[in-house]
Amino acid sequence: MLNRLFYLPFILLCLLIGFSEQFVIYYVGLLPSEFYEVFGEKDWDAFKRHTVYSTILIVSIAFVSCFCTVHFEPVLIIHDCVLYIASSFSEQFAHSKQF
């Protein structure tokens, strides 16, 4: 039970980051239609604003993806290794006849 409570904040943080990444990806998908609108109006100031907005969205996706890969993947790998080692030791201890 303690093990699950220990990882609850980690799981919630992963979910929050995953949802925020999907939220930003959705808005990046809307960028081309907004660019067509700006091009149709031939508004230079709106084009500059939209370019800055697009750049911020794309950089935020890169940041979130990098953050998830660099920080969370090694933690999950270590967690899996610890579980494997613990289960193999418990099996060896249970099967040995020297208690």
Phi and psi restraints in degrees (value plus and minus 20) as a CYANA .aco file:
   2 LEU   PHI     -84.0   -44.0
   2 LEU   PSI     -56.9   -16.9
   3 ASN   PHI     -81.4   -41.4
   3 ASN   PSI     -61.7   -21.7
   4 ARG   PHI     -88.6   -48.6
   4 ARG   PSI     -60.1   -20.1
   5 LEU   PHI     -87.5   -47.5
   5 LEU   PSI     -52.3   -12.3
   6 PHE   PHI     -85.5   -45.5
   6 PHE   PSI     -57.4   -17.4
   7 TYR   PHI    -111.5   -71.5
   7 TYR   PSI     -22.2    17.8
   8 LEU   PHI     -80.8   -40.8
   8 LEU   PSI     -68.0   -28.0
   9 PRO   PHI     -81.3   -41.3
   9 PRO   PSI     -56.9   -16.9
  10 PHE   PHI     -83.4   -43.4
  10 PHE   PSI     -63.6   -23.6
  11 ILE   PHI     -86.5   -46.5
  11 ILE   PSI     -61.9   -21.9
  12 LEU   PHI     -84.2   -44.2
  12 LEU   PSI     -58.4   -18.4
  13 LEU   PHI     -85.0   -45.0
  13 LEU   PSI     -61.4   -21.4
  14 CYS   PHI     -82.3   -42.3
  14 CYS   PSI     -62.2   -22.2
  15 LEU   PHI     -83.7   -43.7
  15 LEU   PSI     -62.7   -22.7
  16 LEU   PHI     -82.6   -42.6
  16 LEU   PSI     -63.9   -23.9
  17 ILE   PHI     -87.3   -47.3
  17 ILE   PSI     -60.1   -20.1
  18 GLY   PHI     -83.3   -43.3
  18 GLY   PSI     -63.6   -23.6
  19 PHE   PHI     -86.4   -46.4
  19 PHE   PSI     -59.7   -19.7
  20 SER   PHI     -85.8   -45.8
  20 SER   PSI     -56.3   -16.3
  21 GLU   PHI     -84.5   -44.5
  21 GLU   PSI     -63.7   -23.7
  22 GLN   PHI     -86.1   -46.1
  22 GLN   PSI     -55.7   -15.7
  23 PHE   PHI     -82.1   -42.1
  23 PHE   PSI     -66.2   -26.2
  24 VAL   PHI     -88.6   -48.6
  24 VAL   PSI     -57.9   -17.9
  25 ILE   PHI     -83.0   -43.0
  25 ILE   PSI     -56.9   -16.9
  26 TYR   PHI     -80.1   -40.1
  26 TYR   PSI     -66.1   -26.1
  27 TYR   PHI     -89.9   -49.9
  27 TYR   PSI     -48.3    -8.3
  28 VAL   PHI     -86.9   -46.9
  28 VAL   PSI     -53.7   -13.7
  29 GLY   PHI     -85.5   -45.5
  29 GLY   PSI     -44.6    -4.6
  30 LEU   PHI    -104.2   -64.2
  30 LEU   PSI     -30.1     9.9
  31 LEU   PHI     -80.7   -40.7
  31 LEU   PSI     -63.9   -23.9
  32 PRO   PHI     -80.0   -40.0
  32 PRO   PSI     -59.7   -19.7
  33 SER   PHI     -86.9   -46.9
  33 SER   PSI     -54.6   -14.6
  34 GLU   PHI     -89.5   -49.5
  34 GLU   PSI     -55.4   -15.4
  35 PHE   PHI     -86.1   -46.1
  35 PHE   PSI     -58.8   -18.8
  36 TYR   PHI     -81.2   -41.2
  36 TYR   PSI     -58.7   -18.7
  37 GLU   PHI     -84.6   -44.6
  37 GLU   PSI     -64.2   -24.2
  38 VAL   PHI     -85.8   -45.8
  38 VAL   PSI     -60.6   -20.6
  39 PHE   PHI     -85.7   -45.7
  39 PHE   PSI     -56.9   -16.9
  40 GLY   PHI     -86.1   -46.1
  40 GLY   PSI     -55.9   -15.9
  41 GLU   PHI    -101.2   -61.2
  41 GLU   PSI     -36.5     3.5
  42 LYS   PHI      34.3    74.3
  42 LYS   PSI      27.4    67.4
  43 ASP   PHI    -123.2   -83.2
  43 ASP   PSI      89.5   129.5
  44 TRP   PHI     -87.0   -47.0
  44 TRP   PSI     -61.4   -21.4
  45 ASP   PHI     -86.4   -46.4
  45 ASP   PSI     -60.6   -20.6
  46 ALA   PHI     -85.8   -45.8
  46 ALA   PSI     -55.4   -15.4
  47 PHE   PHI     -83.3   -43.3
  47 PHE   PSI     -63.9   -23.9
  48 LYS   PHI     -83.9   -43.9
  48 LYS   PSI     -64.8   -24.8
  49 ARG   PHI     -82.1   -42.1
  49 ARG   PSI     -62.9   -22.9
  50 HIS   PHI     -89.0   -49.0
  50 HIS   PSI     -53.7   -13.7
  51 THR   PHI     -85.8   -45.8
  51 THR   PSI     -62.4   -22.4
  52 VAL   PHI     -84.5   -44.5
  52 VAL   PSI     -64.2   -24.2
  53 TYR   PHI     -80.0   -40.0
  53 TYR   PSI     -63.0   -23.0
  54 SER   PHI     -84.9   -44.9
  54 SER   PSI     -62.2   -22.2
  55 THR   PHI     -82.9   -42.9
  55 THR   PSI     -61.7   -21.7
  56 ILE   PHI     -82.7   -42.7
  56 ILE   PSI     -63.2   -23.2
  57 LEU   PHI     -83.4   -43.4
  57 LEU   PSI     -64.4   -24.4
  58 ILE   PHI     -88.4   -48.4
  58 ILE   PSI     -59.8   -19.8
  59 VAL   PHI     -86.8   -46.8
  59 VAL   PSI     -56.1   -16.1
  60 SER   PHI     -86.5   -46.5
  60 SER   PSI     -56.1   -16.1
  61 ILE   PHI     -83.9   -43.9
  61 ILE   PSI     -63.3   -23.3
  62 ALA   PHI     -82.8   -42.8
  62 ALA   PSI     -60.9   -20.9
  63 PHE   PHI     -84.6   -44.6
  63 PHE   PSI     -66.7   -26.7
  64 VAL   PHI     -85.3   -45.3
  64 VAL   PSI     -62.0   -22.0
  65 SER   PHI     -83.9   -43.9
  65 SER   PSI     -63.5   -23.5
  66 CYS   PHI     -85.8   -45.8
  66 CYS   PSI     -61.4   -21.4
  67 PHE   PHI     -82.2   -42.2
  67 PHE   PSI     -63.3   -23.3
  68 CYS   PHI     -85.5   -45.5
  68 CYS   PSI     -63.1   -23.1
  69 THR   PHI     -90.1   -50.1
  69 THR   PSI     -65.2   -25.2
  70 VAL   PHI     -94.7   -54.7
  70 VAL   PSI     -58.5   -18.5
  71 HIS   PHI    -116.7   -76.7
  71 HIS   PSI     -54.1   -14.1
  72 PHE   PHI    -117.5   -77.5
  72 PHE   PSI     -50.8   -10.8
  73 GLU   PHI     -83.6   -43.6
  73 GLU   PSI     -66.7   -26.7
  74 PRO   PHI     -82.1   -42.1
  74 PRO   PSI     -54.6   -14.6
  75 VAL   PHI     -84.6   -44.6
  75 VAL   PSI     -62.0   -22.0
  76 LEU   PHI     -87.1   -47.1
  76 LEU   PSI     -58.1   -18.1
  77 ILE   PHI     -85.3   -45.3
  77 ILE   PSI     -63.4   -23.4
  78 ILE   PHI     -83.1   -43.1
  78 ILE   PSI     -61.9   -21.9
  79 HIS   PHI     -80.6   -40.6
  79 HIS   PSI     -64.2   -24.2
  80 ASP   PHI     -84.1   -44.1
  80 ASP   PSI     -59.7   -19.7
  81 CYS   PHI     -84.9   -44.9
  81 CYS   PSI     -61.7   -21.7
  82 VAL   PHI     -83.8   -43.8
  82 VAL   PSI     -62.2   -22.2
  83 LEU   PHI     -83.8   -43.8
  83 LEU   PSI     -60.4   -20.4
  84 TYR   PHI     -84.3   -44.3
  84 TYR   PSI     -65.7   -25.7
  85 ILE   PHI     -83.8   -43.8
  85 ILE   PSI     -62.7   -22.7
  86 ALA   PHI     -84.2   -44.2
  86 ALA   PSI     -60.8   -20.8
  87 SER   PHI     -89.7   -49.7
  87 SER   PSI     -56.9   -16.9
  88 SER   PHI     -88.9   -48.9
  88 SER   PSI     -58.4   -18.4
  89 PHE   PHI     -86.0   -46.0
  89 PHE   PSI     -59.7   -19.7
  90 SER   PHI     -87.7   -47.7
  90 SER   PSI     -55.3   -15.3
  91 GLU   PHI     -86.5   -46.5
  91 GLU   PSI     -63.3   -23.3
  92 GLN   PHI     -84.3   -44.3
  92 GLN   PSI     -59.1   -19.1
  93 PHE   PHI     -88.6   -48.6
  93 PHE   PSI     -59.1   -19.1
  94 ALA   PHI     -91.0   -51.0
  94 ALA   PSI     -52.1   -12.1
  95 HIS   PHI    -108.1   -68.1
  95 HIS   PSI     -35.8     4.2
  96 SER   PHI     -97.0   -57.0
  96 SER   PSI     130.0   170.0
  97 LYS   PHI    -118.2   -78.2
  97 LYS   PSI     -13.1    26.9
  98 GLN   PHI    -126.1   -86.1
  98 GLN   PSI      69.1   109.1
